[in-house]
């Protein structure tokens, strides 16, 4: 059983590990307010990535301890432990390879990977969140949340671009030289945070926006040090932050840092925040995206049924139906890719896209480009399905015939209507007939997604 899916299914909580961490809490109103103003910033630690106790039998810290034959109960800081490993022959290269291999190992197991990226995937459709800060090396915010990575001060030239960004304080596994791992690395990083543009920007965020810390505990030496450095210049006016953690013992310590503690699972916290926004009509429910897979299967099955009865040679008007199906399929892919960036979780963005595609449709009508017209009608049908407050597969026409406004639900109905069009010998029919006569082979058309002029589609980046 996929215990992650089970935990979100609405079933009564049980004793499984996922249900145990989904602890009830009260959502702070100022978190909701900050989100809606675009002023909520996520600051993420290893607890929402590969180092969660739910992911693997041992953390990278425990693995390195074992390699160095250090007793499990002996206390040693993370950075000092990694420094000891790097003192070995070719130690740094071997350590970085070990880190990379750990990520690759988890990527190989879909069940493990789903757990690793639970938080990142849940966050992805919360389009209001544009800024993420992390001390993690992994690239999951890039992969699953559509965030653009910022690793060095030089990257800040592009910071004002209106895209979701992730500031990687400790570097990235995709750039070995940037990784902060040893005591010397950490000391250099702390010094830079006090003096360079990244540190200055982080201080500005902490004083002007609402920070939500996730994936940290009070025993995290790095968290404590970074927090101390960033707050050093604003001691008496430290703004209230929030930390979502399962480290209940640290609640009083965090509150002394003006951090309100919320004891629950970070992914569950984001789920509950999204429920509030869905209820207000501010975001589209994630289940809308899940329905797109069902739509794809619905259209695939319709195509399979009709091709058992006819082909494009026998029924030339099938040319346009194929283009219509391509339009639906490409729209599904378009929406799914956009989901990672939270693009279409804002219904206004989807409506803007619909308006643009309708404008393009008028161009194809004027040009009498029937294939592209049919493709565009498929794209529009998918967008309307997605925008429908109560989407159901039976609402969408599986079969398409140019000029036919009433819905065609069965294969026989479709074929009978095609025969009527053939008798009328319309312009679209003559064009389709000419296409099918070019070769003795049965060749089905393919309309590439690039048929939409780039200038006609809203810039969603």
C-alpha positions in Angstrom: 0.0 0.0 0.0 1.2 3.5 -0.8 1.1 4.9 2.8 1.5 8.5 1.6 -1.7 8.2 -0.6 -3.4 6.4 2.3 -2.6 9.3 4.7 -4.2 11.8 2.3 -7.2 9.7 1.3 -9.5 11.0 4.0 -9.6 7.6 5.8 -9.6 7.6 9.6 -6.1 8.0 11.0 -4.4 4.7 11.9 -1.2 3.8 13.6 1.0 3.9 10.4 4.0 6.2 10.4 2.4 8.7 8.0 -0.8 9.1 10.1 1.2 9.5 13.3 3.1 12.6 12.1 0.0 14.3 10.7 -0.8 16.0 14.0 -3.7 18.4 14.3 -2.9 22.1 14.6 -4.5 25.5 14.3 -3.4 27.4 11.2 -2.0 30.9 12.1 -4.1 33.6 10.3 -0.9 35.7 9.5 0.5 32.7 7.6 -2.6 32.7 5.4 -2.4 36.5 5.1 1.3 36.4 4.1 0.7 33.7 1.6 -2.1 35.7 -0.1 0.1 38.8 -0.3 2.9 36.8 -1.8 5.1 37.4 1.3 5.5 33.8 2.6 9.0 32.4 2.2 9.9 28.8 2.8 13.2 28.0 4.6 13.8 24.3 4.2 16.2 21.9 6.0 17.1 18.2 5.6 14.0 17.0 7.5 11.9 17.6 4.3 14.4 15.8 2.1 16.5 12.7 2.2 17.5 12.9 5.9 14.0 12.3 7.2 13.8 9.2 9.4 11.0 8.0 7.2 13.2 7.8 4.1 16.1 5.4 4.8 17.5 3.2 7.5 20.4 5.6 8.0 21.2 9.2 7.3 24.3 10.4 5.5 25.6 11.4 9.0 25.1 7.8 10.3 26.6 6.3 7.2 29.8 8.3 7.5 30.0 7.6 11.2 29.9 3.9 10.4 32.6 4.1 7.8 34.9 6.0 10.2 34.0 3.4 12.9 32.8 6.0 15.3 30.5 4.6 18.0 26.8 5.5 17.2 26.3 7.2 20.6 29.4 9.3 20.4 28.5 13.0 19.9 30.2 14.8 17.0 28.9 17.7 14.9 27.9 17.1 11.3 30.6 19.4 9.9 33.4 18.0 12.1 32.4 14.4 11.1 32.6 15.3 7.4 35.9 17.0 8.0 37.3 13.8 9.5 36.1 11.8 6.5 37.8 14.4 4.2 41.1 13.9 6.0 41.4 10.5 4.5 43.2 10.0 1.2 41.1 11.6 -1.6 38.5 12.0 1.1 36.6 15.0 -0.3 36.0 13.5 -3.7 34.9 10.2 -2.1 32.5 12.0 0.2 30.9 14.0 -2.6 30.5 10.9 -4.6 28.9 9.2 -1.6 26.5 12.0 -1.3 25.7 11.9 -5.0 25.2 8.1 -4.9 22.8 8.4 -2.0 20.6 10.7 -4.1 20.9 8.3 -7.1 20.0 5.3 -4.9 16.8 6.9 -3.7 15.9 8.0 -7.2 16.0 4.3 -8.3 13.1 3.3 -6.0 9.8 5.0 -6.9 8.4 4.4 -3.4 11.4 6.0 -1.7 11.5 8.9 -4.2 7.8 9.7 -3.6 8.5 10.0 0.1 11.6 12.1 -0.4 9.7 14.6 -2.6 6.4 14.6 -0.7 6.9 18.2 0.5 8.2 19.5 -2.8 5.3 18.1 -4.8 2.8 19.4 -2.3 4.3 22.8 -2.4 4.5 23.0 -6.2 0.9 24.0 -6.8 0.9 26.7 -4.2 1.6 29.4 -6.8 1.8 32.3 -4.3 5.2 31.0 -3.0 7.9 32.4 -5.2 10.9 32.3 -2.8 12.5 29.3 -1.2 15.7 29.1 0.8 17.3 25.8 1.6 20.4 24.4 3.2 19.9 21.1 1.3 22.2 20.0 -1.5 19.5 18.1 -3.5 17.8 19.5 -6.6 14.2 18.4 -5.6 12.9 22.0 -5.5 14.1 22.4 -9.0 12.7 19.1 -10.2 9.4 19.0 -8.4 8.6 22.6 -7.7 9.8 24.2 -10.9 12.2 26.5 -8.9 15.2 28.2 -10.6 18.4 27.6 -8.4 20.5 30.4 -7.1 23.8 29.2 -5.8 26.4 32.0 -6.0 26.2 35.8 -5.6 26.7 36.1 -9.4 23.3 34.4 -9.9 21.6 37.4 -8.2 21.7 39.3 -11.5 18.6 37.3 -12.4 16.9 37.4 -9.0 14.2 39.9 -10.0 12.9 37.6 -12.8 9.3 36.7 -12.0 9.9 33.0 -11.4 9.9 30.7 -8.5 13.5 30.7 -7.0 15.4 28.6 -4.6 18.4 30.1 -2.9 20.8 27.2 -2.0 22.8 28.4 0.9 25.0 25.2 1.1 25.4 24.7 -2.7 24.0 22.0 -5.0 24.7 18.4 -5.8 24.6 19.5 -9.5 27.7 21.6 -8.8 30.3 19.8 -6.7 32.5 22.9 -6.1 29.6 24.7 -4.5 28.8 22.1 -1.8 29.3 23.2 1.9 30.1 20.0 3.9 33.2 20.4 6.1 33.9 22.6 9.1 36.1 24.9 7.0 33.3 25.1 4.4 30.8 26.0 7.0 33.1 28.7 8.5 33.6 30.2 5.1 29.9 30.1 4.4 29.1 31.9 7.7 31.7 34.5 7.0 30.2 35.1 3.5 26.6 35.3 4.9 27.8 38.2 7.1 29.4 40.1 4.3 28.1 39.2 0.8 25.0 39.9 -1.2 23.3 36.5 -0.3 23.5 37.3 3.4 22.2 40.8 2.9 19.3 39.5 0.9 18.5 36.9 3.5 18.4 39.5 6.2 16.1 41.6 4.0 13.7 38.7 3.6 13.7 38.0 7.3 12.7 41.5 8.1 10.2 42.1 5.4 8.5 38.8 4.8 7.0 35.9 6.8 9.5 33.0 7.1 8.3 29.5 7.5 11.1 27.1 8.6 10.5 23.4 7.8 12.7 20.4 8.2 14.8 21.7 11.1 15.2 20.8 14.8 16.7 22.9 17.6 19.6 20.5 17.8 20.6 21.4 14.2 23.9 23.3 14.7 23.7 24.8 11.2 20.2 26.1 11.7 21.2 27.8 15.0 24.3 29.3 13.6 22.7 30.7 10.4 19.8 32.1 12.4 22.2 33.8 14.8 24.2 35.4 12.0 21.1 36.6 10.1 19.5 38.1 13.2 22.7 39.7 14.5 21.9 43.2 13.0 18.2 43.2 14.0 18.4 41.9 17.6 15.6 44.1 19.1 13.3 44.0 16.2 13.4 40.3 15.3 10.1 39.6 13.4 8.0 36.6 14.3 8.8 33.5 12.3 7.2 30.1 12.3 8.8 26.7 12.4 7.0 23.5 11.5 8.7 20.6 13.3 8.1 17.3 15.0 10.7 18.2 17.6 8.3 18.8 20.4 11.0 19.1 23.1 12.5 22.2 21.4 9.3 24.2 21.5 10.3 26.6 24.4 13.8 27.1 22.9 12.4 28.1 19.5 9.9 30.5 21.1 12.9 32.3 22.8 14.1 33.0 19.3 10.7 34.5 18.5 9.8 31.4 16.4 6.2 30.2 16.9 6.4 26.4 16.8 3.8 24.2 15.1 4.1 20.6 15.9 3.1 18.6 12.9 4.4 17.2 9.6 5.6 19.9 7.1 3.8 18.3 4.1 0.6 18.0 6.1 0.9 21.7 7.1 1.1 22.6 3.4 -1.9 20.4 2.6 -4.0 22.2 5.2 -2.9 25.6 4.0 -3.9 24.6 0.5 -7.3 23.5 1.7 -8.0 27.0 3.1 -7.0 28.6 -0.3 -9.1 26.1 -2.3 -12.1 26.8 -0.1 -11.6 30.6 -0.8 -11.4 29.9 -4.5 -7.8 31.2 -4.6 -6.3 28.0 -6.0 -7.4 25.0 -8.1 -7.6 21.7 -6.2 -4.8 19.2 -7.1 -7.4 16.6 -8.0 -8.1 18.7 -11.2 -4.6 17.7 -12.4 -5.2 14.1 -11.4 -8.3 14.0 -13.6 -6.1 14.9 -16.6 -4.7 11.4 -16.6 -8.2 10.0 -16.7 -9.1 12.3 -19.6 -6.0 11.1 -21.5 -7.1 7.5 -21.1 -10.7 8.3 -22.1 -9.5 9.8 -25.4 -7.0 7.0 -26.0 -9.8 4.4 -25.6 -12.1 6.3 -27.9 -9.4 6.4 -30.6 -8.8 2.6 -30.1 -12.5 1.9 -30.6 -12.9 4.0 -33.7 -9.8 2.5 -35.4 -11.2 -1.0 -35.0 -14.1 0.2 -37.3 -12.4 2.4 -39.8 -9.2 4.2 -40.9 -8.2 7.5 -42.4 -8.5 6.1 -46.0 -12.0 4.9 -45.5 -13.1 7.9 -43.5 -11.0 11.0 -44.5 -12.7 13.2 -41.9 -10.9 11.2 -39.3 -7.9 13.4 -40.2 -9.4 16.2 -38.2 -10.4 13.9 -35.3 -6.8 12.8 -35.0 -5.7 16.4 -34.9 -8.4 17.1 -32.2 -7.0 14.2 -30.1 -3.5 15.6 -30.5 -4.7 19.0 -29.2 -6.3 17.4 -26.1 -3.1 15.3 -25.5 -0.8 18.2 -25.8 -2.9 20.4 -23.6 -2.8 17.7 -20.9 1.0 17.7 -21.1 1.1 21.5 -21.0 -1.0 21.7 -17.9 0.9 18.9 -16.1 4.2 20.5 -16.8 2.9 23.9 -15.6 1.6 22.3 -12.4 5.2 22.0 -11.1 5.5 25.8 -11.2 2.0 26.3 -9.8 1.1 28.0 -13.0 -2.4 26.6 -13.6 -3.3 26.4 -9.9 -4.4 30.0 -10.4 -7.6 29.7 -12.5 -7.0 33.2 -13.9 -3.8 32.0 -15.6 -5.8 29.1 -17.3 -8.5 31.6 -18.4 -5.9 33.9 -19.9 -4.5 30.9 -21.8 -7.9 30.0 -23.0 -8.5 33.5 -24.3 -5.2 33.4 -26.2 -5.9 30.0 -27.8 -9.4 31.2 -28.8 -7.7 34.2 -30.5 -5.4 31.8 -32.4 -8.4 29.7 -33.4 -9.9 32.7 -35.3 -6.7 32.9 -37.3 -7.0 29.2 -38.4 -10.6 29.8 -39.4 -9.6 32.8 -41.6 -6.8 30.8 -43.2 -9.1 27.7 -43.6 -6.4 25.6 -42.0 -8.7 22.8 -40.9 -6.0 20.5 -39.3 -4.8 23.3 -37.0 -8.3 24.4 -36.3 -9.2 20.9 -35.2 -6.1 20.7 -33.1 -6.9 24.0 -31.4 -10.5 22.9 -30.7 -9.0 19.9 -28.9 -6.7 22.2 -26.9 -9.7 24.4 -26.0 -11.9 21.3 -25.1 -9.2 20.3 -22.6 -8.9 23.7 -21.0 -12.7 24.0 -20.6 -12.7 20.5 -19.0 -10.0 21.7 -16.6 -11.8 24.9 -15.7 -15.1 23.2 -15.2 -16.1 23.4 -11.5 -17.6 19.9 -11.8 -15.5 18.2 -14.5 -16.8 14.8 -15.7 -15.4 12.8 -18.6 -18.8 12.4 -20.2 -19.0 16.2 -20.6 -16.2 16.1 -23.2 -16.8 15.0 -26.8 -14.5 12.0 -27.5 -15.2 12.3 -31.3 -14.8 15.5 -33.3 -16.3 16.6 -36.6 -15.7 20.0 -38.0 -18.9 22.1 -38.0 -20.8 19.6 -35.8 -21.8 21.5 -32.6 -23.8 18.8 -30.9 -21.9 16.2 -28.9 -21.0 13.0 -30.6 -20.9 10.2 -28.1 -20.8 6.9 -30.0 -18.7 5.5 -32.8 -21.7 4.7 -35.0 -23.1 8.2 -34.6 -19.7 9.6 -35.6 -19.4 7.4 -38.7 -22.9 8.2 -39.9 -22.2 11.9 -39.6 -18.9 11.5 -41.5 -20.9 9.9 -44.4 -23.2 12.8 -44.5 -20.3 15.2 -44.8 -18.8 13.1 -47.6 -22.0 13.4 -49.6 -22.0 17.2 -49.2 -18.4 17.3 -50.4 -17.5 20.2 -48.2 -14.2 22.1 -48.3 -12.8 20.3 -45.2 -13.8 17.0 -46.7 -12.0 17.7 -50.0 -8.9 18.8 -48.2 -8.9 15.7 -46.0 -9.5 13.5 -49.1 -6.6 15.1 -50.9 -4.3 14.4 -47.9 -5.3 10.7 -47.7 -4.8 10.3 -51.5 -1.1 11.4 -51.4 0.1 7.9 -50.7 -1.2 4.3 -50.7 -0.1 4.0 -47.1 -2.3 4.9 -44.1 -0.6 7.9 -42.6 -2.0 9.7 -39.6 -1.2 13.3 -39.1 0.8 14.8 -36.2 0.4 18.4 -35.3 3.4 19.6 -33.4 2.8 21.7 -30.2 4.7 24.6 -31.7 1.8 25.5 -34.0 0.9 28.3 -31.6 2.9 31.5 -32.4 4.9 32.2 -29.3 3.8 35.8 -29.2 0.2 34.7 -29.0 0.6 32.6 -25.8 0.9 34.4 -22.4 4.4 34.3 -20.9 4.0 31.9 -18.0 7.6 32.1 -16.9 
